[in-house]
């Protein structure tokens, strides 16, 4: 696990950010968000280990919008192990990461929350879909986890139905979920950054 490509940026602030890129992105893609969201936070930005037509992803899919859920579970387990290893290597308190993911990265963040809630303090999910078709009572409680879902009103993949189902599934497990829409599609809307920054700061002691 230690040879997984990633970027580590030290910092003195909180929370530590876990940046998870979209399909075709890499460990550099979301680094500019640090300055906009939490400039003094340490940052861990790993690269997805799956390739789709040469493009990095965090897990396989059968086609657009149809996830290979078995692979998603396995990759989420691998990422949880990588986080534990990184906590020891970089001196980050266990489970204190705030995941910030876009598209494929947001879906991985949701999967990580559902399978390994001890790994994350919360998540900012942009362009996020429902990771698992079945999130039954056997899954872990998300009590105490903060989640912000920021999806475009005209997103052809992260549709209104996807957004509502994802938020509902997380709330059923007692996560503190807030949903914010914006006039746009499957993208990171820079106009949302100040509001996301404020939401992050409200969760800090």
Secondary structure, 3 states (H helix, E strand, C coil): CCCCCEEEECCCEEEEEEEECCCCCCCCCCCCHHHHHCCCEEEEEECCCEEECCEEECCCEEECCEECHHHHHHHHHHHHHHHHHHHHHHCCCCCCEEEEEECHHHHHHHHHHHHCHHHEEEEEEECCCCCCCCCCCCCCCCCCCEEEEEEECCCCCCCHHHHHHHHHHHHHCCCEEEEEEECCCCCCCHHHHHHHHHHHHHCCC
